């Protein structure tokens, strides 16, 4: 799986990039048809504490999955988004198996 991480409006340190990479690589255990994953880490410019946004787009065989989550830290947002993505990947895998 090809994993591309982009940090928007800031420079991400290697610890954050490593954390996000390790978390999203776990998706391969649920479905091996994932071709590439695009991750966008953004710092929203507002006064709220939960201004860290993680967006993930997963490209599979002719199908894409997208999820977005916002939290006070990128790590927390990544954990939340992983749960959503696992559910979507499992649902897609079941849909393919019934065809």
N, CA, C and O of each residue as an XYZ file, in Angstrom:
396
protein
N       0.837     -1.172      0.000
C       0.000      0.000      0.000
C       0.888      1.243      0.000
O       1.819      1.358      0.798
N       0.588      2.159     -0.898
C       1.310      3.419     -0.967
C       0.635      4.409     -0.027
O      -0.579      4.599     -0.096
N       1.407      5.036      0.845
C       0.865      5.961      1.836
C       1.505      7.330      1.626
O       2.727      7.472      1.683
N       0.660      8.341      1.383
C       1.131      9.702      1.161
C       0.535     10.604      2.236
O      -0.686     10.710      2.353
N       1.395     11.254      3.023
C       0.934     12.129      4.103
C       1.354     13.558      3.785
O       2.522     13.833      3.512
N       0.377     14.463      3.826
C       0.657     15.872      3.594
C       0.223     16.679      4.800
O      -0.898     16.526      5.286
N       1.107     17.537      5.285
C       0.750     18.426      6.389
C       0.514     19.821      5.806
O       1.365     20.369      5.106
N      -0.647     20.375      6.105
C      -1.069     21.647      5.525
C      -1.038     22.717      6.612
O      -1.611     22.533      7.685
N      -0.376     23.821      6.338
C      -0.238     24.973      7.227
C       0.707     24.715      8.398
O       0.719     25.495      9.350
N       1.496     23.646      8.354
C       2.505     23.388      9.378
C       3.449     22.302      8.876
O       3.184     21.662      7.858
N       4.542     22.101      9.587
C       5.492     21.047      9.254
C       5.379     19.958     10.319
O       5.613     20.206     11.502
N       5.025     18.770      9.891
C       4.844     17.647     10.816
C       6.206     17.057     11.179
O       7.084     16.937     10.324
N       6.376     16.691     12.446
C       7.622     16.048     12.851
C       7.548     14.546     12.552
O       6.479     14.000     12.281
N       8.704     13.904     12.608
C       8.768     12.494     12.226
C       7.952     11.603     13.166
O       7.444     10.567     12.736
N       7.817     11.985     14.443
C       7.046     11.177     15.385
C       5.573     11.119     14.977
O       4.952     10.057     15.030
N       5.019     12.260     14.571
C       3.629     12.300     14.129
C       3.449     11.500     12.845
O       2.493     10.736     12.714
N       4.364     11.675     11.905
C       4.273     10.939     10.636
C       4.383      9.439     10.873
O       3.667      8.659     10.245
N       5.267      9.030     11.766
C       5.436      7.612     12.090
C       4.178      7.054     12.763
O       3.750      5.941     12.458
N       3.591      7.830     13.676
C       2.372      7.414     14.365
C       1.237      7.185     13.366
O       0.571      6.150     13.399
N       1.023      8.154     12.484
C      -0.055      8.055     11.491
C       0.196      6.881     10.545
O      -0.732      6.145     10.209
N       1.428      6.707     10.121
C       1.775      5.607      9.216
C       1.488      4.258      9.856
O       0.866      3.398      9.233
N       1.936      4.063     11.096
C       1.719      2.775     11.771
C       0.235      2.483     11.955
O      -0.198      1.345     11.771
N      -0.546      3.492     12.314
C      -1.985      3.303     12.520
C      -2.679      2.906     11.215
O      -3.470      1.964     11.192
N      -2.383      3.623     10.134
C      -3.088      3.375      8.880
C      -2.613      2.100      8.185
O      -3.358      1.520      7.395
N      -1.408      1.662      8.459
C      -0.948      0.396      7.883
C      -1.739     -0.787      8.435
O      -1.771     -1.851      7.817
N      -2.376     -0.612      9.588
C      -3.205     -1.672     10.163
C      -4.413     -1.980      9.279
O      -4.992     -3.060      9.388
N      -4.799     -1.055      8.412
C      -5.942     -1.290      7.531
C      -5.680     -2.444      6.569
O      -6.616     -3.106      6.121
N      -4.411     -2.686      6.251
C      -4.052     -3.786      5.354
C      -4.475     -5.135      5.917
O      -4.712     -6.073      5.155
N      -4.574     -5.249      7.240
C      -4.957     -6.525      7.838
C      -6.436     -6.842      7.595
O      -6.838     -8.004      7.643
N      -7.235     -5.818      7.337
C      -8.664     -6.026      7.118
C      -9.010     -6.254      5.649
O      -9.980     -6.942      5.331
N      -8.204     -5.666      4.751
C      -8.478     -5.823      3.314
C      -7.192     -5.564      2.551
O      -6.591     -4.498      2.685
N      -6.768     -6.533      1.750
C      -5.505     -6.391      1.035
C      -5.642     -5.732     -0.334
O      -4.663     -5.643     -1.074
N      -6.833     -5.273     -0.678
C      -7.057     -4.621     -1.974
C      -6.819     -3.126     -1.955
O      -7.130     -2.444     -2.932
N      -6.279     -2.602     -0.878
C      -6.020     -1.163     -0.785
C      -4.787     -0.837     -1.619
O      -3.711     -1.394     -1.401
N      -4.957      0.068     -2.572
C      -3.856      0.452     -3.468
C      -3.046      1.610     -2.906
O      -1.817      1.549     -2.851
N      -3.750      2.682     -2.481
C      -3.046      3.846     -1.958
C      -3.910      4.563     -0.930
O      -5.134      4.434     -0.916
N      -3.242      5.315     -0.078
C      -3.925      6.081      0.952
C      -3.329      7.482      0.980
O      -2.113      7.647      1.065
N      -4.191      8.482      0.908
C      -3.775      9.882      0.998
C      -4.254     10.437      2.327
O      -5.433     10.328      2.665
N      -3.340     11.032      3.080
C      -3.658     11.587      4.393
C      -3.349     13.078      4.371
O      -2.286     13.497      3.912
N      -4.292     13.873      4.872
C      -4.113     15.315      4.954
C      -4.244     15.732      6.414
O      -5.290     15.539      7.034
N      -3.177     16.301      6.953
C      -3.165     16.804      8.326
C      -3.266     18.319      8.252
O      -2.425     18.971      7.633
N      -4.297     18.881      8.883
C      -4.523     20.325      8.798
C      -4.673     20.931     10.180
O      -5.216     20.310     11.093
N      -4.184     22.154     10.318
C      -4.430     22.943     11.516
C      -5.410     24.032     11.102
O      -5.078     24.925     10.322
N      -6.624     23.941     11.638
C      -7.643     24.941     11.317
C      -7.344     26.215     12.091
O      -6.928     26.168     13.248
N      -7.558     27.337     11.451
C      -7.265     28.624     12.085
C      -8.513     29.186     12.734
O      -9.101     30.154     12.253
N      -8.906     28.568     13.828
C     -10.032     29.081     14.601
C      -9.666     29.027     16.084
O      -8.620     28.490     16.448
N     -10.509     29.572     16.919
C     -10.187     29.680     18.338
C     -10.536     28.427     19.145
O     -10.265     28.365     20.344
N     -11.134     27.433     18.491
C     -11.506     26.209     19.202
C     -10.269     25.390     19.562
O      -9.249     25.441     18.875
N     -10.382     24.636     20.649
C      -9.276     23.766     21.053
C      -9.125     22.593     20.097
O      -8.015     22.125     19.845
N     -10.234     22.128     19.572
C     -10.191     20.984     18.654
C     -10.005     21.496     17.226
O     -10.930     21.475     16.414
N      -8.784     21.958     16.940
C      -8.518     22.544     15.636
C      -7.594     21.699     14.761
O      -7.109     22.178     13.736
N      -7.347     20.452     15.152
C      -6.505     19.543     14.367
C      -7.409     18.609     13.563
O      -8.222     17.881     14.133
N      -7.265     18.632     12.255
C      -8.115     17.837     11.379
C      -7.280     16.812     10.614
O      -6.208     17.120     10.093
N      -7.802     15.586     10.560
C      -7.183     14.516      9.775
C      -8.208     14.068      8.740
O      -9.338     13.723      9.083
N      -7.808     14.076      7.473
C      -8.649     13.586      6.381
C      -7.902     12.439      5.705
O      -6.699     12.528      5.458
N      -8.624     11.370      5.411
C      -8.006     10.197      4.780
C      -8.850      9.755      3.599
O     -10.067      9.607      3.711
N      -8.194      9.546      2.466
C      -8.853      8.989      1.283
C      -8.127      7.701      0.926
O      -6.918      7.694      0.696
N      -8.889      6.607      0.885
C      -8.328      5.293      0.562
C      -8.812      4.895     -0.829
O     -10.010      4.915     -1.112
N      -7.873      4.538     -1.681
C      -8.189      4.102     -3.033
C      -8.021      2.591     -3.125
O      -6.956      2.040     -2.845
N      -9.123      1.933     -3.532
C      -9.094      0.489     -3.712
C      -9.380      0.190     -5.177
O      -9.384      1.104     -6.001
N      -9.613     -1.034     -5.503
C      -9.893     -1.432     -6.874
C     -11.173     -0.759     -7.378
O     -12.265     -1.308     -7.224
N     -11.042      0.419     -7.976
C     -12.189      1.117     -8.535
C     -13.144      1.688     -7.509
O     -14.289      1.993     -7.843
N     -12.709      1.841     -6.275
C     -13.586      2.319     -5.203
C     -12.761      3.177     -4.239
O     -11.596      2.875     -3.979
N     -13.363      4.240     -3.712
C     -12.673      5.111     -2.769
C     -13.467      5.244     -1.480
O     -14.697      5.207     -1.486
N     -12.754      5.397     -0.387
C     -13.354      5.624      0.926
C     -12.757      6.919      1.469
O     -11.555      7.158      1.344
N     -13.598      7.746      2.067
C     -13.130      9.008      2.632
C     -13.654      9.163      4.051
O     -14.795      8.810      4.345
N     -12.809      9.695      4.927
C     -13.231      9.988      6.298
C     -12.497     11.231      6.781
O     -11.368     11.511      6.376
N     -13.173     11.969      7.659
C     -12.605     13.199      8.209
C     -12.918     13.241      9.698
O     -14.032     12.926     10.117
N     -11.928     13.632     10.491
C     -12.131     13.715     11.936
C     -11.343     14.899     12.483
O     -10.263     15.228     11.993
N     -11.909     15.533     13.514
C     -11.277     16.693     14.128
C     -11.175     16.475     15.630
O     -12.102     15.967     16.260
N     -10.027     16.870     16.200
C      -9.815     16.687     17.633
C      -8.780     17.702     18.119
O      -8.313     18.546     17.355
N      -8.432     17.602     19.403
C      -7.456     18.538     19.969
C      -6.021     18.168     19.602
O      -5.133     19.020     19.631
N      -5.788     16.885     19.253
C      -4.462     16.450     18.801
C      -4.618     15.590     17.546
O      -5.669     14.997     17.302
N      -3.560     15.541     16.771
C      -3.589     14.708     15.570
C      -3.666     13.229     15.931
O      -4.288     12.446     15.212
N      -3.040     12.845     17.033
C      -3.067     11.448     17.455
C      -4.489     11.004     17.803
O      -4.925      9.920     17.416
N      -5.200     11.854     18.537
C      -6.581     11.524     18.902
C      -7.470     11.464     17.668
O      -8.310     10.571     17.550
N      -7.293     12.403     16.754
C      -8.082     12.404     15.516
C      -7.771     11.176     14.672
O      -8.665     10.623     14.031
N      -6.512     10.744     14.665
C      -6.121      9.549     13.908
C      -6.773      8.304     14.498
O      -7.253      7.446     13.757
N      -6.795      8.201     15.827
C      -7.452      7.060     16.472
C      -8.944      7.021     16.137
O      -9.495      5.955     15.863
N      -9.592      8.181     16.160
C     -11.022      8.245     15.845
C     -11.291      7.886     14.389
O     -12.241      7.168     14.081
N     -10.454      8.388     13.510
C     -10.668      8.146     12.083
C     -10.374      6.688     11.733
O     -10.992      6.136     10.823
N      -9.443      6.065     12.439
C      -9.123      4.663     12.179
C     -10.341      3.782     12.412
O     -10.602      2.865     11.634
N     -11.090      4.052     13.481
C     -12.304      3.278     13.755
C     -13.305      3.406     12.612
O     -13.910      2.417     12.198
N     -13.476      4.617     12.107
C     -14.402      4.839     10.987
C     -13.935      4.103      9.735
O     -14.729      3.470      9.039
N     -12.637      4.194      9.460
C     -12.104      3.569      8.251
C     -12.169      2.049      8.313
O     -12.463      1.403      7.307
N     -11.899      1.472      9.477
C     -11.988      0.018      9.623
C     -13.410     -0.442      9.331
O     -13.610     -1.441      8.639
N     -14.392      0.276      9.850
C     -15.794     -0.084      9.608
C     -16.122      0.012      8.121
O     -16.796     -0.866      7.582
N     -15.658      1.062      7.454
C     -15.939      1.230      6.025
C     -15.236      0.167      5.183
O     -15.813     -0.354      4.229
N     -13.996     -0.152      5.535
C     -13.248     -1.166      4.782
C     -13.906     -2.537      4.945
O     -14.046     -3.276      3.970
N     -14.311     -2.879      6.172
C     -14.994     -4.154      6.403
C     -16.305     -4.222      5.632
O     -16.635     -5.260      5.058
N     -17.051     -3.129      5.615
C     -18.315     -3.093      4.884
C     -18.080     -3.291      3.391
O     -18.820     -4.024      2.734
N     -17.052     -2.639      2.856
C     -16.732     -2.798      1.440
C     -16.300     -4.227      1.124
O     -16.680     -4.777      0.090
N     -15.514     -4.823      2.005
C     -15.048     -6.203      1.802
C     -16.244     -7.174      1.798
O     -16.300     -8.090      0.977
N     -17.194     -6.968      2.715
C     -18.382     -7.818      2.751
C     -19.232     -7.643      1.495
O     -19.795     -8.608      0.978
N     -19.318     -6.422      1.017
C     -20.101     -6.142     -0.192
C     -19.510     -6.871     -1.395
O     -20.239     -7.408     -2.229
N     -18.192     -6.880     -1.471
C     -17.508     -7.576     -2.582
C     -17.703     -9.085     -2.454
O     -17.899     -9.769     -3.458
N     -17.651     -9.611     -1.227
C     -17.762    -11.052     -1.017
C     -19.135    -11.577     -1.388
O     -19.265    -12.739     -1.772
N     -20.167    -10.743     -1.282
C     -21.515    -11.204     -1.619
C     -21.828    -11.137     -3.104
O     -22.852    -11.656     -3.548
N     -20.955    -10.503     -3.873
C     -21.191    -10.399     -5.321
C     -20.785    -11.648     -6.047
O     -20.918    -11.724     -7.269
